Amino acid sequence: MAARTLLGTARVHRNTLIETLKSCIELGRNLRPKADETMRLYDQCQGLTDKMTSGLTLSEADGIPLAGTSRWAELSDQERVNENFRAYKVFSSYLRLVLKNVPDCARYPRLPDSVMDLCTKAESMLVLISQLLMTMGLPVPAVRVPLVEAPKDWDKKIWGHKVLRELGNWSLRSVRDFNKLKTNLSASRARRRHLRGAQLR
């Protein structure tokens, strides 16, 4: 669906749409430093060094949604919103697994609360995106959270790092996506004003 889909179904709810987009952008910006800080604490608690984690890549077995895409510019408004919803639905579940796998680190007592705060922020983003979908007149997508098997302690440590790292990447992706939607909204509004002006002349 093109940009007009975002606006055509939500013309009477324009103010709500704008405010929800602003809230999504603000939350995305707040998520990034929190995810980075939590990942740093997590790595220290788990004994992970930059050398151990620098070359890690995501695989299908990780189940973690990948923020990067080669077709970002081609995505429709609905695709952007749906992909963000799916991502934060998975993260809200996976962060609880990360918390479950965190050892009792006396040196890093803030880590559990930090992970839980990220989980709360991911769930808040889900609520905002649900509001966005309803305002756009679109259904909330059904999301199947992939099951993850990490039997070894090492696998669990690395997987938790990947979750936190990719959540940080998604926070950047979300800011880009929702700013793009705001731009589409402004462009569509300007086009309609131009058409109305041309009709009156």
C-alpha positions as CSV (number, residue, x, y, z in Angstrom):
1,M,0.0,0.0,0.0
2,A,1.3,3.5,-0.8
3,A,1.4,6.5,1.4
4,R,-2.2,7.4,0.6
5,T,-3.3,4.3,2.5
6,L,-1.9,5.6,5.7
7,L,-4.0,8.8,5.3
8,G,-7.0,7.9,3.3
9,T,-8.4,5.7,6.0
10,A,-7.5,8.0,8.8
11,R,-8.2,11.5,7.5
12,V,-10.6,12.3,10.4
13,H,-8.1,11.1,12.9
14,R,-5.1,13.1,11.6
15,N,-4.2,14.6,15.0
16,T,-4.3,11.3,16.7
17,L,-2.2,9.8,14.0
18,I,0.4,12.6,14.3
19,E,0.6,12.4,18.1
20,T,0.9,8.6,18.0
21,L,3.7,8.8,15.4
22,K,5.5,11.4,17.6
23,S,5.2,9.0,20.6
24,C,6.6,6.1,18.6
25,I,9.6,8.2,17.5
26,E,10.3,9.5,21.0
27,L,10.1,6.0,22.5
28,G,12.4,4.6,19.8
29,R,14.9,7.3,20.6
30,N,14.7,6.4,24.3
31,L,15.1,2.7,23.6
32,R,18.5,3.0,21.9
33,P,20.6,4.2,24.8
34,K,18.8,2.0,27.2
35,A,19.4,-1.1,25.1
36,D,23.1,-0.2,24.7
37,E,23.5,0.3,28.5
38,T,21.7,-3.0,29.3
39,M,23.8,-4.9,26.7
40,R,27.0,-3.5,28.3
41,L,25.8,-4.6,31.8
42,Y,24.7,-8.0,30.4
43,D,28.0,-8.6,28.7
44,Q,30.0,-7.7,31.8
45,C,27.8,-10.0,34.0
46,Q,28.1,-12.9,31.6
47,G,31.8,-12.4,31.0
48,L,31.5,-11.6,27.4
49,T,34.1,-9.4,25.8
50,D,34.1,-7.3,22.6
51,K,36.3,-9.9,21.0
52,M,33.8,-12.6,21.7
53,T,30.8,-10.7,20.4
54,S,32.2,-8.5,17.5
55,G,31.7,-11.1,14.8
56,L,28.4,-12.5,15.9
57,T,25.6,-12.6,13.2
58,L,22.0,-13.6,13.4
59,S,20.8,-16.9,12.1
60,E,17.3,-18.2,11.5
61,A,17.7,-20.4,14.5
62,D,18.0,-17.4,16.8
63,G,14.4,-16.3,15.9
64,I,15.3,-12.7,16.4
65,P,13.8,-10.2,13.9
66,L,16.4,-8.5,11.8
67,A,16.2,-4.7,11.7
68,G,18.2,-4.3,8.5
69,T,16.5,-4.7,5.1
70,S,17.8,-4.0,1.6
71,R,14.3,-2.9,0.4
72,W,13.7,-0.3,3.2
73,A,12.8,2.5,0.7
74,E,10.3,0.2,-1.1
75,L,8.3,-0.7,2.0
76,S,4.7,0.5,2.1
77,D,3.3,2.3,5.1
78,Q,1.4,-0.9,6.2
79,E,4.5,-3.0,5.8
80,R,6.5,-0.6,8.0
81,V,4.0,-0.6,10.8
82,N,3.4,-4.4,10.6
83,E,7.1,-5.2,10.7
84,N,7.6,-3.0,13.7
85,F,4.7,-4.6,15.5
86,R,6.0,-8.1,14.8
87,A,9.5,-7.1,16.0
88,Y,8.4,-5.7,19.3
89,K,6.0,-8.6,19.9
90,V,9.0,-11.0,19.6
91,F,11.2,-8.7,21.7
92,S,8.7,-8.4,24.5
93,S,8.7,-12.2,24.8
94,Y,12.4,-12.8,24.3
95,L,13.5,-10.1,26.8
96,R,11.7,-12.2,29.5
97,L,13.8,-15.2,28.4
98,V,16.9,-13.1,28.6
99,L,15.9,-12.1,32.2
100,K,15.3,-15.7,33.1
101,N,18.8,-16.6,31.9
102,V,20.6,-13.8,33.7
103,P,22.7,-15.2,36.6
104,D,22.7,-13.7,40.0
105,C,25.4,-11.0,39.5
106,A,26.1,-9.3,42.8
107,R,28.4,-6.8,41.0
108,Y,25.7,-5.7,38.6
109,P,22.5,-5.5,40.7
110,R,20.9,-3.1,38.2
111,L,20.9,-5.6,35.3
112,P,17.5,-7.4,36.0
113,D,15.7,-4.1,36.5
114,S,17.3,-2.8,33.3
115,V,16.2,-5.8,31.3
116,M,12.7,-5.5,32.7
117,D,12.6,-1.8,31.9
118,L,13.4,-2.7,28.2
119,C,10.6,-5.2,28.3
120,T,8.2,-2.6,29.5
121,K,9.3,-0.2,26.8
122,A,8.9,-2.9,24.1
123,E,5.4,-3.5,25.4
124,S,4.6,0.2,25.4
125,M,5.8,0.3,21.8
126,L,3.3,-2.5,21.0
127,V,0.5,-0.5,22.5
128,L,1.4,2.6,20.5
129,I,1.7,0.6,17.2
130,S,-1.7,-1.0,17.9
131,Q,-3.2,2.4,18.3
132,L,-1.5,3.4,15.0
133,L,-2.9,0.5,13.2
134,M,-6.4,1.1,14.5
135,T,-6.2,4.8,13.5
136,M,-5.1,3.7,10.0
137,G,-8.1,1.3,9.9
138,L,-5.7,-1.7,9.6
139,P,-5.9,-5.0,11.5
140,V,-3.4,-5.8,14.2
141,P,-1.3,-8.7,12.7
142,A,-1.2,-12.1,14.3
143,V,2.4,-12.8,15.4
144,R,3.9,-16.2,16.1
145,V,6.9,-15.9,18.4
146,P,9.5,-18.5,17.2
147,L,10.6,-21.0,19.8
148,V,14.2,-20.9,20.6
149,E,16.4,-23.8,21.9
150,A,19.6,-22.8,23.5
151,P,20.6,-25.9,25.7
152,K,24.1,-24.8,26.5
153,D,24.9,-22.0,28.9
154,W,27.2,-20.4,26.3
155,D,24.5,-20.4,23.7
156,K,22.1,-18.7,26.1
157,K,24.7,-16.0,26.9
158,I,25.3,-15.3,23.2
159,W,21.7,-15.4,22.4
160,G,20.9,-12.8,25.1
161,H,23.5,-10.5,23.7
162,K,22.1,-10.8,20.2
163,V,18.6,-10.0,21.5
164,L,19.8,-6.8,23.2
165,R,22.0,-5.8,20.3
166,E,19.2,-6.2,17.7
167,L,16.7,-4.4,19.9
168,G,19.0,-1.4,19.8
169,N,19.2,-1.7,16.0
170,W,15.4,-1.9,15.8
171,S,15.1,1.3,17.9
172,L,17.0,3.1,15.1
173,R,14.9,1.3,12.4
174,S,11.7,2.4,14.2
175,V,12.7,6.0,14.3
176,R,13.4,5.9,10.6
177,D,10.2,4.1,9.8
178,F,7.9,6.4,11.8
179,N,9.7,9.5,10.6
180,K,9.0,8.3,7.1
181,L,5.3,7.9,7.9
182,K,5.3,11.4,9.2
183,T,6.9,12.7,6.0
184,N,4.3,10.8,4.0
185,L,1.6,12.4,6.1
186,S,2.9,15.9,5.5
187,A,3.4,15.3,1.8
188,S,-0.1,13.9,1.3
189,R,-1.6,16.9,3.2
190,A,0.4,19.3,1.1
191,R,-0.8,17.6,-2.1
192,R,-4.4,17.8,-1.1
193,R,-4.0,21.5,-0.3
194,H,-2.5,22.1,-3.7
195,L,-5.3,20.2,-5.4
196,R,-8.0,22.2,-3.5
197,G,-6.2,25.4,-4.5
198,A,-6.1,24.4,-8.1
199,Q,-9.8,23.6,-8.1
200,L,-10.7,27.0,-6.7
201,R,-8.7,28.9,-9.4
